[in-house]
Amino acid sequence: MITGRLRVLRPGGPLVLTSELLGVAVMLLPVAALSLVIDSALAGWATSTMHMGHVVPLVPAHWAMLVLVAPVTFLAGALLVRRREETLRMVALVRDADREQPMGR
């Protein structure tokens, strides 16, 4: 496994994003996405059931959103991390090949 590093500038100095840190971010991203969906898409649903006296069930679109947001977000993040790793591996292979071959031949 190639441990690629990406420098991101921040006020305290550069932050180095390693593959492990990106993996942790990908694992936490579904939680953030689900939280955002609950806060934004279902915010009106929570207030509509407060004083009605009966329960208003979620519609199938809400259930689909709740069930699919986390896995789809995780898969998209995992694919992006995999693509980044493959790109870093290919760049390393090209650099190694360039070092082995002298210029002009």
ABEGO torsion letter per residue (X at the ends): XBBBBBBBBBAAEBBBBBAAAAAAAAAAAAAAAAAAAAAAAAAAAAAAAAAAGBBBBBBAAAAAAAAAAAAAAAAAAAAAAAAAAAAAAAAAAAAAAAAABBBGX
